[in-house]
Amino acid sequence: MTTDTARRIPQIIAAEIGAQPGQVVAAIGLLDEGATVPFVARYRKEVTGGLDDTQLRNLAERLAYLREMEARRAAILSSIREQGKMTDALEGAILKAGTKSELEDIYLPYKPKRRTKAMIARENGLQPLVDAILADRGADPAVLAAGFVTEAVADVKAVLEGARDIVAEGLAEDAALLGRLRGHMKQVAKLVAKGVDGKEVEGAKFSDYFAHSEAWATAPSHRVLAMLRGRNEGFLAIDLEIDADAARGESPAERACGAALSVTGRGAGDAWLRDAAAWAWRVKIRTSLTLDLMAEMRERAEAEAIRVFAMNLKALLLAAPAGGKATMGLDPGIRTGVKVAVVDATGKVLAHDTVYPFQPKNDLRGAQGTIAQMIAKHGVKLIAIGNGTASRETEKMVADLLAVLPGSEKPVKVIVSEAGASVYSASELAAKEFPDLDVSIRGAVSIARRLQDPLAELVKIEPKSIGVGQYQHDVDQSRLGRSLEAVVEDAVNAVGVDLNTASAPLLARVSGVGPSLAEAIVGHRDANGPFATRRELLKVARLGPKAFEQAAGFLRIAGGKEPLDASSVHPEAYEVARKIVAACGRDIRSLMGDAAALKAVDPRAFVDARFGLPTVRDILAELEKPGRDPRPTFKTATFAEGVNEIRDLKPGMLLEGTVTNVAAFGAFVDIGVHQDGLVHVSQLADSFVKDPHAVVKAGDVVKVRVVEVDAARKRIGLTMKSQSGEARDAARERGPVQKAAAVKPGAGSVGPKGGTAGEPAGGNAFADALKGKFGR
């Protein structure tokens, strides 16, 4: 990498992430040396100037892109130099190009290509004819063409077609023109979808797009991905509409092509060139740029879908843990029965069974008796019920049982997401962990454990299988995988891991560890007993100083020889912590947790050449609340009695539910009827909401009111607005709705905030936004 490149990349990234180039240079240096994002964000604040994990993730992603672009830039420069066609102006343009598409536009005339019609025309001696037409706009091209008729080009028509091919190729390889046309298309292009004739019934789920048009620049991710899926499945045809209302030959794009040939007069040459430019636009340039814009649109939609998936996954991973209590997991089923598993406070399986309270056996009393015995025998405090088929029936069975159980302290029942449980149950990891358990029982164990500690259990499942994304199978799987793996890594390291109880899959997510070292740590622990100190990690085979540096701060040892090992203070900074303790004149164990004493400490007094103010403040905060868990306090939603199926819902009902998924267009909420309802973004709050993630996240317990129910299509519209907020909306909409009465029904034109013309924006919760859930 050249010096210019090394300087340019940090400047670009710094501007994008809101940092100084020096901070970016420092972070790049650490990442290139093998440091992880969690380690740099937590323990190298002085070096990077306090860049957080979000900035560092964006930095790493952009660094990869820009380095790829610089490699491509170098390859293009080399190729053109080898051809002997490099000029100072051309080299300057290549060095200034800011995107990959700009680079490719410049390189297009020099890119080795198959034999084109323009090449053949030049071989047949037609370049001088093009030069003559360009030089004398008053001359008639047909007259000039007569002098170029040969055995290879039989008549004037063929001669002029060959000349047109040369002109069109020149325009299609004009980087400046392509840049202007691409910019114009981005401003005016309409994304148009139409239903494929004869496929209307089969493709009914895409009916909202059978006659759909909206601006390319603002088409939201979920609609773009829905249309692309419809096209891939053969139910939709998609295209970009450019300057649809312009007369032939008069569109801004065609005029721009003519201007590139300096077509200004009315001579015969200008007329021919104007037609050639229009033809070049319609036949060559428009098609090529449409493909580019379609690819860019898809990439933009995928990036947003991946961002949404990542945010939902992070919320799920960092959901409140119920804690170390004896827990019963119930994996509901009807014909196959309800699978029951009890785990102790550490997640160890104590007992398991299968009961058959529903059809065909209908052994309700026997099922409740078995569950009651297991509750009493193992001191069950929590009951986790999977939210799949027969979930509400199982919950009612448990509720009826708890109502008659003796004693005042009864287990708390909680509906738990089953997302990914079946994938884990059938995995090699589950088979290794529970070789003697049936696959179905493993699912019940996973449901119980994910209530105790969602993070510790969900890390065992491939992130993509957890299912909290929109159109997750339609996006770039490699890019999705990288993004989700980063989310898991950040979540695990934000919480920290108990070195002596963590599973290998959980340890593998710790900064600097990975799968092989995680297995080595567990193997060492099994062979030698619990770790007494963090330093003992260095005795683990293949775990060297670098891995120790990256991992140690995120691993906890409760009740070990070194009190600081239970905190997030890194071993490299223990001396600073001990100086603070000494200055307080206290024993470290008595000082840890004493907020009053620690707040009296001036952090500036402990800054030295290696550890600056940010690190000292972090140490003080950790001493104040050692090993604190950043996750929220555990609480659960209470589903309404008697509301078990979608047919039980009525508009106006006030219910409690749990947010299961958040998309750009709203939030999906489990209200206990086997089908999530949608709170459209316009219904999330009384005030305007731009990003639903700013209001809710997956796992939140929320109050919702039923707005609409479509049982046939399994669609439920909900609102989180107050009744006064809804009343204000209704008052605002009464006027506009009356005025819109003349609008042709079903016109399908896009209205404010993604609604359709004549429809109150966001008023119909079953609009195209629903496809973000039901098309997944």
N, C-alpha and C positions, 0 to 999 in steps of 0.2 A: 504494500500500500504506500502510495506517494505521500510526501509531506502535506501537499495541498489537500489530498483526500482525508488524511488523518485530522486535519484542522477543520475541514468542511463538515464532516459527519457530526462531531460534537456540537457544532454551532446549530445545525439543523435540528437535532434532537433537543437541545437546550430550549430552543424557541417553542418547540411543540409541547414539552412537558412543564414549562414554566420554571426553568432552572438556569444556572449560569454554565457556560461551556466548561469551566474548570471542574464543576461538580460532575458533569457528564464524563469528562476525561477520567476523573478519579474512579467513578463507578465502573466504567468500561475496563479500566485496569484491574479492578478487583474481580469482575466477572470473568475476564480472560484468564485470570490466575486460578479459576475454579471455585471461587466463592459463590454461594447461593444467594438468591434474592432475599430470603428471610434473614440470613446471617448478616448481609450487608445492611439491610434496613434496620436491624436491631442493634448490632454491635459495631458498626463502622460509621456512625453518624458524624463523627468529627471529620472523617476522610471525605465523605460525600456531601457534607454540609446539610445533613438531615433529610436526604431524599427518602420518601416513604416507599412501601412495597408496591403501591399502585404506580407511582412514577417509575420505579425500577423495572416493573413488568413491561410498561410501555416502552421504556428505554431499550430493554433487551429485544423486544419485538421489532422496533424500528431499526435497531442496530443490524439485525439480521437482514432486513429488507435493503437497507442502504449499502451494506457490504455486498449483497448480491448485485445491486445496481452498479456499484463501483467495479465489480469484476466484469460485468457486462460492458461497461463503458471502456474498460481497458481492452477487452476483446474486440470491440468495434474499432477503436483507434488502431489496434494492431492490424486488423483486416484491411482497413482503408490504406494504411501505410504500405502494406504488402502489395496492394494493387497499384501503388504509385500515384494515387489520386488525392492525397492529403494536401490541403491548403491551410494557411493560417486562419482564414475565416471559418472554414469547416471545423478545424480543431477547436476553435473558440466556441462554436455552437455546441459541439459535443460536450465540452467541459461545462457549459452553462446549463445543459438540460437537467431539469429537476425531477423528472419522473421517468419511469421505464418506457412509457408510451411515447414521450418526447424523443427519447434516445432512438427508439425503433423507427419513428417517423424520419429522423435525420438519416438513419442508416439504410432506409429502404432503397434508394437508388443504387447503393453499392453492395447490397446484399446479393450473394450468389442465388440465382433463381433459374427455374426451368425455362426453356425456350418459349418466349411469349410472342403474341401476334405482332407487337411493336418491333421486336427483334427481327422477325421475319421481314417486316416491311422495310426496316433499315437495310437488311441484307439484299432486298430487291431494289435498293437505290432510291427510296422514297424520302429520305431525310432532307435532301435538297429541296424537294417540293414543299415540305412543311416550312423550311426556312424562307422560301420564296413567298409563301402566303403570309407569313408573319411580317416579312419586310415590306410588301406592297399590298395594303389592305384594299386598294381600289381595283386590283386585278381580279378577274373571275377565276376562282380556283379550278373550275371545270376546264377552262381553256389551258391553264397551266398544266393540269393533270394529263392532257392529251399527249404532252411531250414525254411522259413517263410510262406510257403503255409499252409493255414488252411481252415476251413469251411467258414470263413468270407471272405478270400482272396483265391479264388479257384485255381489260377495257377500263374506261374512265371511272366507272363506278367502283371497280375493285381498287383502282389507284387511290381514289378519295377515301375509301374505307381503310386502306392501309395507312394513309396520312392521318386519318382520324385516330387510329390505334396508337400512333406515335404521340399525338397531342394528348390523348387521354392518359397514356402511361406517364407522360411528363407531369400532368396535373396530379395524378394519383401518387406521385413520388415527391411532390412539393411540400416539404415539411411545414413551411410557414402557412400555406393554404390549408393543409390538414389540421393544423392547430386552430385556425380560425373556424373552420367548418365543425370541428369537434366541439368547440366552445358554443357555437350557434346551436348545434343539436342539443346540447345539454340544457340550453335555456328553453327551447321551444318543443322538444320532442314529447310526444304523447305515447304512453304505453297502451297499446290496444289489444284486447283479447276478444276472441269470438269463439262460439261453440262450433265444434265440428259437426257438419250435417250428418244426421242419422245416429248420432251418439248422445242425443239429449237425455234420453231416459237412463242409459247406462252411466252417464257422467253427471247425474243430477246433483251430486254433492258440489260440483263446480258451477252450478247454475247462476250464481251471482256474477260470474265472469263471462257468460255467454254473449254479452254485449256491454263490454266494460272499457272505459277509457279514463286515464288519469295522467298527470304530469310525470314524466320520467324522473325528474329531479327530486320529487317529494314522495314518490310511491313508497309506502311503509314496508318494512321487511316482511311482515306476515302475509301481505297481499301479493308481493312479488313472488315469494316462495310458493304460495298457493297456486298462482298462475303457472309458474314453472313446472310444478308437479302435474297440474292439469295438462300441460303440453306434453310432458314426458309420458303420461299415461294415455295420450292420444285423444283427449276430450276437448282440448283447446288449441287454437292457433294464435300465436302471439307475434306482434310486429311493433316497430316504432313508426309513428306517423309524424312526418316532418313537413311543415308548411303546407298542410292539407288544403287550405283555402286559396293558395296562390295559383295563378294561371300558369299553364305550362310554359316554361322558359322564363318565367318572371319571379320565381321564388328567390329569396335572399341567398340560398345556397347556390343556385344556378348562376345568379349574378356574380357571386364571389368567385366562382370558377372562371367566368368570363373576364372579370377584372384581373385575374392572375395572368391572363393572356393580353391584357391591355386593350380589351375590346371596348371601344368608345364611339366609333363612327358608324356610318350606315352603308359603307362600301360592301361589295360582294364578298371580299375577304373577311371583313368583320362579321357579316351575317353567317358565313360558313363556320368561322371560329366560335361564334356564339352558340350555334347548333352543336358543334363538337364538344364545347364545354358542358352544355346541358346534358348531352348524351353521356359524357364521362361521369357526371354527377349521378345520373340515374342508374347507369349500368355498373360502374366500377366503384366509385368513391362511397356512395351512399351505402352500398352493401357492406363494404369493408368496415366503415365507421359504425354501422348499425351493430355488427358483430362485436366491435370493441365496446360500444356502450352497453350492449346486452351483458357482456362479460363483466363490465364494471358494475352494472346494476346488481348482478347476481352476487358479486364479491361484497358489495355494500350491504346487501340484504343478509348474506351469510354472516358477515361481521357483526351485524346487529343481533341476529339470532344467537350467535355464539356468546355475545356479551350478556344477553338476557339469561341464557342457560347458565353461564358462569355465576351471575349474581344470585340466581335461584339456588344453585348448588351450594354456594357459600352460605346462604341463609340456612339451608337445610343442615349443612355440616356443623354450623355454629348454633344450632337450635339448643334450647335449654335442656341439660341432662336431668333426668329424674333422680339420679344419684345411686349410690350403692345400697340398694335394698333388695330383699328377696322378691323376685318378679315372676309372674306367670305370663307366658306368651300363648295366645290363642290364634291359630291360623284357621279362619272360618272356612267351612265347606258344607255342602248340603248332602249330596249322595255319598261323597267320600268321607264325611264326618269332619268334626272340628278337632284339629291337632292341638294337643296341650303339652307345654313344656314349662318346667319350673327351673329357674336358675338362682343361685345365691347372690350375695352382694357383689361378688367378684365376677359374675357371669358364668360360673361353673354349673353344669347341668346336674340337677338333683333328682329329677323325675320327669317322666313323659308318658303320655297315653293318647288314645284317640277316642272321642265320645261321639254319639250319634243322636243328637237331639231332634233332628229334622227328618224329613222324608228320605228314604222309605221306612226307616226303622222307628222314627218318632219316639225315641227313648229319652224324653226330656228329663224325667225324674232321675233316671240312672245317670245321665250326663251331669246334672246339677249335683248329685250325690258324690260322684267321682271328683268333681272340681272342688267341692266343699271339703272333702277329706284332704286333698292336696294342699289347700289353703291352710288348714289347721295344722297339718303335719310339718309343713316347711315354713310357717310364719310368713306367708305371702303378704306383702304390703302394697304391691302394685299389680294390676292386671292389664296387659297390653293386648289389644284386640286389633288384628289386621283389618284394613279398610276395604278388602276385596269382597267377592261374592259372599252373601249371607252375613255380612258384617253387622248390620243393624239387628238382624234376628239373633245373632250371637250376643250382641250387647244387651238386648232385652232379656235374654236368658240369664245373663250374668247379673243384670240389675234386679231381676226378680229373686235370684238367689241371695244377693247381698241384703235385700230388704228383710229376709227372714233369718239371716245369720245372727247368732247371739253376739253380744258385746258391743261396746260403743266405738271401738277402733276397727273399722272394716277396711279392706283393701280399696284403693282408688282405681277405678277403671278408666282407661284412656284408649281412644282410637288412634292407632299408629299407622302411618303410611307403609304399605307393603312394597313400595317401588324398589325393584331390584332384588327382593328377597328370594324369588324363585331362581333368579340367575345365580345368586350366591349358593343356594341350597344344592344346585346341581354342579357346582364348580369343583375343580380339583382341590382347592383350598379347603372347602367344606368337608370333602371326603377325607382329607388328611386330618382335619380337626375333629371330625366325628365319624370315624370309620364304621362304628357299630350302629349308627342311627340311620333310620330311613330318611330319604330326601325330604318327605313332607314334614317330618319332625324337626329337621334342621331349620326349616322355614319358621316354625314356631319359636325355636331358640333365637333365631335372628331377630324376630319381632320383639321378643322380650328384651334382648340386649340393646336394641336400638332405642328403646325407651330409657334404659339406664344411662346410656351414653351414645347418642346418635353418631358422633364423630368416630369413636372407636370401632363401631360396627360397620358404618357406611364405607370406611376406607377399604374394606374387604371386597367391595363391589367395584367393577369398572365404572368410572364416573358416568360414561355414556348410557349405562344401563339403569341409572337411577331415575331417568325419565322426567326431568323437570324443565325440559326445553321445548321450543316450538320448531317443528320440521327438522328435528335433530338428525334424522337419517338422510336429509336432502342436502346438507351442507358438507363442506370439505372435512372429511373425517380426520385427516391428519391435523389440520388446524384446530378443529374442535378438541381433539385429544390433548394437544399441547396446552390449550387454554384451560381445560378442566383439570389436567394434572397440576397445573400451576395453582389453581384454586385450592385443590386438596392440600398441596404442600404448604401454602400460606395459612390455611385453616389449622392444620395440625401443629405447625410451629407457633402460631399465635396462642394456642391453648397450652401447649407443652405436653410432654408424655412422661408417665411414670415408668422409669427404667426397669423396675423390678416386676411389673405386672403387665406391661404392654405386649400385645401380640406382635408377631413378625410383620404382618401387613401394616400395622400402625407405626412400628419402628422404621419401616422402610420409607415412610414419608418424611421422616425427620431430616433436616438439613444435613447433607454430607454422608448420609447412611446408605440408602438404597437396599434392594432386596437381598443381595448376597451378604452384606454386612449385618443386616437385620437378622438373618438366619444364624449368622455366626454369634451374634450377641445372645440370642435365645439359647443357642447350643451351649455357650459358655455359662449362662445363667443356670441352665438345667444341670450341668455337670458340676458346677462349683457353688451353687446357692446364690442368693441375692447379692447384688453389688452393695458394698458398704460405702463406697465413695465413687464419685464420677471418675477419679483418676484411675480406678480399676478397669475402666474401659480400655485403657491402653494395653491391657493383658489379652484382649480379644484378638484372635488371629486375624491378620490383614487390616486391623484398624490402627492406622498410623497417626502421627501428629496432625496432619492436615484434616483428616476426617474428624478427629477429636475436637479440633478448633471449631469446625463448622457445626458439630452436633451438640457439644457439651452443654451449652447454655439452654438448649431446648429440652434436655432430659432432666427429670426430677428424681430425687431419692428422699422419700419421707422417712424420718426417724433414723437417718444414717449418722455416721461419725462426724460429718461436717454439716453443721446447720445450714450453711449457704447452699449446699447441694439440693435443698428443697425449694430453692428460689430460682428465678431466671437470671440471677447475677452470673456472669460468665466467669469460669475459674481464673481467666487471665486478669480479672479485676478484683479478685478476692482481697488483695492487699489494700486496695482503696476502701473496700467495705470494712476491713479490720481497723483501718485508721479512723474511720467514722465511729466505729464502736468504741475504740480506745478514747477518742475525744469526748464521748458521752460518759465515760467512766462506768460502763455497764457490761454485764455478761451478754454475749451476742444473743443467746436464746431469750433472755428477758427483754432485750431491746427490740427484737423483731416483733412487729405488730404494735409497738408503742408510738402511735401517731403524734402525740403531743411532744414527746422528746425529739423525734426525728424532724418535726416541722421547725424546731428551734435551731437546727443545724444550718449553717451557711454553706451551701454547696461549693461556692467559689474557693473556700479554704482548702479544698481537697483536689483541685485541678492541678495536674502536673503535665509534663511533656508528652506523655502517652495518652492520658485520659482527660478529655475536656469536659466542659460544663454539661453537655447533653448526657454523657455517660454517668457522671456523678449524680445528676438528677434522677436518672433511671434507677440507679442503685438505691437512692433514698426512697423512691417510690416503691421499690420491691421490698425493701426492709420494712416499710410501713404495712404493706399487705403481701407478705411472702406467698408465692405460688398462687396468686389470685387467678381465678378463671374469668376470662372476658365474656363468657356466655351469659345470657340473661337468666333470671330466676324461672324455675319450672312452673308452668301453669297449663291447664287444659281447657278445652271447649266443652260445654255441656249441650248436647243435642236435645232438641225439644221432644218430649214424650208424645207418642202418637204420630210423629212425622218420620216415617220409615221409607216411603216410596215417593217418587216424583208426583204421583197422583194425589198425595196427601197435601201438597203445597197449594196455597191460595195467595193471590196478590194481597199485600198488606201485612203478611205475617212477619213478625220480628223474631229473628233466629240468631243463634250463636254458631260460629263455625271456625274452621282453621284454614288459613290461606295455604293452598297447595302449590300454586304456580303464579308467577307474575310475568306478564308480557308487556309489550309496548302499548297495547290497547286496553289493558286492564288487569284485573286479578281474578283468579279462579279460587273459589272457596268451597270446601267440603262442608256441607250442612247436614250430612248423614242420610242422604237418600240415594246413594250409589252413583250419583252423577253430580259433578261439580257445577256450581253456578258461576256465572260471570258477572263481576262488578266492572262495568265499562269504565274507562279512564275518566269519563265525564261524570261518573257516579261515585267516585272515590271520596270526594270531600265537597263541602259547600263552596269552597274557593276553587279557582282554576288549577288543575294539576297537569304539569307538562310530562313528568316522568313518574309512572306508578310506583317505581322503586323508592321514590322519596316519601311515599305514604305508607306502603306496606311491604312486607317481605315474606317469603315462604316460612310457614311455621307460626305466623302471628295468629292470635285468637282475636276475632273481630265480631262485631254486631252488624247484622245485615237485615235489610227488609226486602221481601220478595216483590218484584215489580211485574214480571211476566213469566208465564209457564207455558212451554210448548212440549207437552208430554210425548207427542208423536215423534218429534225430532230430537227429544231428550235435551232440550235447551232451557236453561233457567236464567232469567235476568234478575240481578240483585242490585241493591243500592246501599251505600254507606252514608248517604247524605242524611242530614237531619230533616224532619218533616217541614220545618220552616224553610230550609234550603230548597226542598222540592217545590214548595208552594211558590217561592220566588221564581224558580225556573218556569213553572207553569204560567205564571203571570207574564213573564217575558215572552214566552212562546205563543201565547194566544193571538197577539197581533200578527206576527210574521206568518203563522200557519194560515190565518184567514186570507192574507194577501197572496199566499202561495197556492190558493185553490185552483187557479188557472193553469198551474204547471201540469204538464201531461204526465199522468201516472206511469211509473215504471221507466221514466226517461233515463234513469241510471247515471245522470251527470253527477260528478263529485261535488258535494257541498262542503260547508265549513266543517273542519275537524274530522273529515273522512266520512260524514254522513252523505245521504243523497239529496238532491235538490227537492225541496218541498217537505223535507223531513227534519224535525228538530235535531240538531247535531247531538249525537250520543243518546238520543231519546230511545232508540230501538236497540236494546242490548243483544239482539240476535243478528245484528248486521254482520258484514263480512269479517269483523273481528273474531267471531266465534271460530272461524276456520283455523285460527292459531292453535286452538285446542283440539278440535275434532278432526282436523286434517293431519294430526301428528302421526 
